[in-house]
Amino acid sequence: MDDASILNELRSLVLSKTCIQSVTPADCKKIAVEISQTLHRTLSETTIKRIFGFAHSQHNFSKFTLAALAEYVDMHPGHTVYDGWQDIDSKASFITTNTINGIKSRSELPFKMTISRDFAASDLQQFQQSECSFTAFISPPAYGRSILMSHLAEQIRNQQLAGYHNTTLLFITARDLFEKTEQTIVFEERVKTLLGIHPNESLIQYADLNYEQSGKSLTIFIDGFCELELKSRFREQLIESIFGFVHDLGDRKSIRMVMSMRSHTWKRYAKVISQSTLLTQKWFCGTHYNPDTYANVPCLDDQEIENIFLGIEDAQPLNKALRQEFRFPLNISLYHQILEEKSYLSEPPEITAAELTAQYVRNKIYRSNYYTEKIHFLRKIIHLTNFGKKGPCAPKEMLITDLSAFRNAYLELLSDGILSEDICESCASAKQTVCFSHAKVFDYFLQIELLISNEKGLTSPIDK
């Protein structure tokens, strides 16, 4: 039966159930209220008027609308009016594949050498069994969150995670939700566009109906918020829109959200969550969450390090000193790069550890765009910290002149995780600070600046 025939039959059945012989525009409100009270889902008076031809309709009626009407009149199951989820599942699978492939291609350590992390799989399973509707994997930069999310996504698709055998997985990046032509970002609207859902649909109601009929939920993975450091205003809009969407989900189980975020970004919104009873109740913080560091992704343990090194050719036997360095996933990828360039490392562990930091600086700064401006920024911050006596952070207001002159360089330092912006909680008034994200990178530039200053006899901050 085509849509026109189905619609005609639905009109007839609705009038029969509501005991209306000749429908008028005034009856549409009564019908809308009756449907909403019966189904606990909203069909507007305007929608009902469009159904009966009392209001202009520019689009075909959505599957959600037709399915709601069919449910209200108890239409025989043989009438198929809701068959759109298969298309959504197909689109979500296509997008997810592209996202995973993108992460694999950008992985600094060949993806086949990376491993899935047991704590993450366990957390995700506990999250699925809980009453929570959103969670996030949170850590400082370079902890391997994107790789972690990719492994989880593949485990879900391969039905290796309990509780996820009947879910549609949509794995996207924050950039997928960003449109250059849009002045604002509305999370729900962008997801509907990606999945091909009618603009007049409610994503939540659409997912609810599918969940009621099939028991199949929608799980949304979102990675890559750091890529929007260059568009900080849009990133903030997006995250606020996501939390608004989570708030609208309420107690529903049809949609669950899994995000990946840097600690300093999450810190900005932790207070927003704590001030909302609903968001606090619906957030699964993870078994390793530390409220002092705003992180729940632990360092690699000994077994995980061993498993990774089994896949690295020519790797030296692990000693205690280097094992501590390799608890951070970034250092393993740097070590692999050094092995490929030098084929063998004969230096003692202390020298190898220093070479890891030097390799990171080469990759992220000296071999990048705007490297001259970036070095200027980093030197300036070292001086503003009084050569480390004030810690690794400097007041952002002291960098305003440089920010306006070298904005692109600064934004890349933020995006690459070399610097991060924070709020000084110990200050009398909340002031923004700019900090080195990695202690060893701070020490690296501090030592260089101390050598330069001693040679030149400088003790005052640079002003160039």
N, C-alpha and C positions, 0 to 999 in steps of 0.2 A: 504494500500500500504506500502511495507517495505521500509527501508531507501535506499537500492540499487536502487529500482524502482524510488523512488522520486528523487534521485541524477541523474539518467539517464535522467529523464524528465526535471530537472532543467538545465542540460547541454544543452539539445536541445533548450530550451526556451531562454537561455542566448545567444546562438549563433544566434538564429533567431532575437532577439531584437537588437543585435549589428551588424547584417547583415554580419556575418562571416560564410562563407561556410565550410572552412577547417581550424580549429584553429591550430596555431603554438605557440611555447613558446613566441615569440615576441608579440603576440596578448594579452597575459595575463596581461601585464602592462596596455594596453589600456582598457581592461575590468575592471580592478581594479579601475582605475581612473574614468571611467564612472559610476560604482556602487557608489563610494564614493561621487561623485558630485550629483548624483541623490538622495541618501538616507541620505547624511550627516553623514554617518557612515563608518568606515574604514575596508575594507577587503584588506589585503596585496596582492602584486603581487605573493608572494610565496604561499599564500593560494589558489589563482586562479590556479596556476600551479599544486598544489596538486589536485584540483578539476578535472582538465583535464588530470591528470596522467603524468605531466611533472616533478613532484618532488615527492620524496618518502614520503609516509604518514604512520606514526607509529600508529596513533590513528584514530578512527572513527571521522567523521566531527561533530563539535559541533552543538547543536541546534541553537545557535546564527547565525552561518555561513549559515546553511540551511534556516533559517527564513529570513535572509537578502537577500539571493538569490531569495527566493519565493516572497518577497515583491518587489524586483527589476523587476521581470518578470510578476508581477500581477497574480501569480498562484491562481487558484480558491480557495476560503476559505475552500472548502471541503477537501482539502489536508492538513492534520495535520502534520506540520513539527516542531511546537514549542509547546511541551507539557511538558517541563521540570519544569515549575514553581510550579506545584502541588507537585512534589517531594521536591523542595526547601522549599515550605511552610510547608510540613510535617516534614522535618529535623529541620527547624527553630523552629517549635512548640515543638518538642521533646527536643531540647537544652534549650529552654526557660523554659520549665517545670522543668528540672533538676536544672537550675540556681535558680529559685524561691524556689524550695524545699530545696536547699542547704542553702539559706539565712534564710528560716524559721527555719531550724534545728539548725542554729548557733545563732539565735536571743537570746540575753540575757534576754529579756522580752518575755514571750510566745507570739507567733505571733498573736494569737487570741485576745490578749489584745492591740495590736498596732492599729493604725488608719491610714487611708489615709489622706493626707494633701491637703486642698483645694487650697492653693497657688500653689502647684506643678501641680495639674491638670489644673488650669487656665493658668499657664505658658506654659505647654505643648500644650494646645490648641492654645494659641497665637503663639507659635513657628510654629505649623503646618500651620497656616493661613498666616505666614510671608513669605518673600522671602529668609529667612535664611536656611542654610543646616545643621548647628550643634549648639548644646547648651550643657551646663553642669550644674549639680547641685554641687555647690562648698561650702565647709564649713570647719571649723576646725574638728579634729577627734571627733568621738562619737556624732555626730548630727543626726544620724539615716538615713544617705543617702541610704544605702542598703535597709532598710525597705521601705523607701520612693519610691525607684525605683521598688521594688516588688509590692507595691500597684498599682503604675501606670501601670505596666505590666499587672496585673490582670484586671484593668479597661479597658485597650485596648482590651484584649482578650475577655472580657465580653461585648464589644461594649458599654461601658459607657462613653467614651470620644468622643466628637464631633470632626469630622475630621479624626478619626482613624478607621472608619468602613471598609475601604478597604485598609488595609495594612498588610504586612507580618512582624511580630515582631520577631527579633532575639535578645535574651537577653543573653549576654555572660559576662564572667569575663576576666580580663586581663590575668589570668593564662591560659585560654583556647587558647590564642593566642601565648603562649610560648611553644616552643619545645626544649627539652634538647639537641637534636641532631643538632639544628641549631645554627650557629654562629651569624646570623642576623635575625631580625624579619621584615617581610614585611606584613603589615596589610592586604592588599588586597588578597595576596596569602593564608594567614591563613584562612580568611573568606571563600574563595572559597573552601578550603579543608574541612572546617566544613560543608559547604552546599552541597558538592559533585559536584561542578561546575568544568568543564573540565579545566585543567591547562592552555590551550591555549586561554581560554576565557578571555574577559575583563569583570570584575564584573559590571562595570559601564554600558557598552554597553548591557550586558545581562539584567540588571535591566531596562535600558531605553526601550528596545524592549518590555519587559513585560508591562511596564507602558503605552507605546503607544497603545498596543493591549487591555489591560484590565483596565487601570487606577489604577492598584494596585501598591503601592509603597513598598519599603523595609525600615523599621525603625530598626536601630541597637542601642540597649542599651549596654553600656559597664560599668561594675562596677569592683571594686576590684583592682584598681591600687596600693593601699597600700600593697597588698600581694606581689608585686614585689619590695618592699623596699630591700628585701634580694638579689635582682638581679637588682640593680639600673641602671646598664649599659643597660640591656635589656629594662627596663622600659622607659628610655630616647629614645632608638631606636624606641620602639613601639609608643610612643606619637608623635615623629617626623614623623613617617611613617603615623600615623593617620591624622596629619595635612597636610601632602603631599597628601593623598587621598582626603581630603576635598577640597584642592586646585584644584585637578583634576576634582572634581564634577562640579565646576563652577556654572552655573545658573540652573543646572538640579534639578528636583524635584522628581526624581525616588528613591533617597536614602537620608535618613535623619539620623543624628547621635545624640545620647543623651548619655552623659558621666556623671560619678560621680567621683569627685576628691577632695582631700584635698586642703585647701587654699594654703599651702606652696608649694605644687606641681604645682598648677595652676599658682602661682606667677612666677615661672621659665619660663613659656611659654606665659605669658601675653604680654611680650615685643615682642616675636616672632609674636604674633597676631597683635599687634599694628603697627608693621613695614610692614605688608602686607595689602594692600588696600582690596584685595579680602577676606582674612580671617576676617578682621574687618567688612566688609559688610555682610558676611555670618554667623557671630556669633550672636546668640540670647542670650543676657546676662541675661535675666530674670528681672522681675519687682523689685526684692529686691537686685539687685547687688550693692555692696559697693566697689568702686575701692580702698579705703584705707585699707580695711581688706581682699580684694580678696575673698568675700563670697556673696552668694545669697540665702542661706537657712536660714531663720529667726528662732529665738527661738520659742518654742511652745507658743501659746497665751492662755488666760484663758479658753476659750471654749474647746480647744484641750486638755488641762490638765484635765478638768472636764470629758471629754469623755473617756479619758484613765482610770481615776480613777474609773469610773463606773464599769469597768471590773476587778478591783483588790479587792479581798475579804479582809476584816479586815483592810482596809485602814482607817487611822485616818482622821477626818475632816481637810480640808486644811486651814491653816492660812496663813497670808500674807507673813511671813518670809519663810515658806517652799515653798510657791507657786513660789517664785523667784528661789529657787533651782531647782524646777521641770520644769522650762522653758527649761532646757537642758535634752533631752531624756535619756541620760546615767544615770542621777540621779534617774529617775523613775525606771529603771531596777535594780539599786543598792538598792533602797528602797524596791522593791518587794523581792529581795534576803534576805534582813535583816528581813523582815516580816516573810518569810518562816523559817528562822533560829531561830527567837526569838518569833514568833507568835504575839507579841504586843510590841509597843514602847511607853514607858512612859516618855522618856526624853523630856525636853523642846526643842523647835525648833532649838536652837543654837547647842545643843548636837547632835541632829539628823543630822543636816547639817554636823557636823564634822565627824559623823559616816559614812556618805555617802562617804566622801573622804577616810576614813580609809578602808572601804570595797573595794573601787576601787584599793587602793594600795595592799591590800591582794590578790585580784584577779589577778592583772596584774604583780605583782612583787614577793611577798613572796610565792605565789603558782605556780610560773612559773619556767621554766628552767633557769639556770644561775643566780638565784636570788642573790647569793653572789656578782658576778661580776657586776650585774645591780646596786646594792646598792652602790658599790664602785664608779661606774660612776656618779651616782646621787650626791653622797657626794662630789666628785671631782668638779663637776660643781658648786655646792653651794659655795665652797671655791673660785673657779675661778671668781665668780661674786662678790667676797668680801662680802659674806653673804647678797646678795641681793642689795647692794648699786649700782651695775652696771646693775641692771635688771635681768631678768631670763635667760640670754644668756651668753655663754662663747665662746671664740675663738676656733675653731676646731683645729687649729694648736697646741694649748696647750694640746690637748688630743691625739696627734698622738701616743705616746708610749702606752697608754692604748688601743687605737683602734686596734693596731697590736696584742696586747696580748689577748684582749677580744672581738674580732670582732663579734662573734655570739651574745653575750649579747647585744652589741651596736645595731646591726641590728634589734634584736627583740624589743628593746626599740623604735626604729623608726617605725617598722611595727605595733606595738601595739598603736602607737599614743601618747606615753608618752613623747618622745622627737621628735623634728623636726629640720631639717637643714635649714638654711636661709642664705641670703646674707646681710651683714651689709651695708646698703645704706648710712649711715652717715660717714663711714670710708673713708679715703683718697683713698684707693684702695679697690676694691671689695673683701672682706674677708668673708669666710664661718664661720658661727656661729652655735652652737648647743644650742637649747633652750628647756625649759620645755613647752609643749603644753598646759598644764592646770595650771592656776595661783594657784589654790588651792593645786595641787600636789606640786608645787614649795614651797608654804608656809608650807606644811606639812613637807617636808624634811628640809626646812630652820629652822623651829622651833626645830626639832630634833637635827640638827647640832649645833644650838646656845646653846642648853642645854648641849650637849657633850663638846663643846668648853669651856663653862663657868665652867663646872666641872673640866676640865683638865687644865684650864688656857691657852688654845691655842688661838692664834690670827693669826697665819700664815697658809697658805694653806697646806693641807695634801700632802705628797709626797710619800705616800706608794701605 
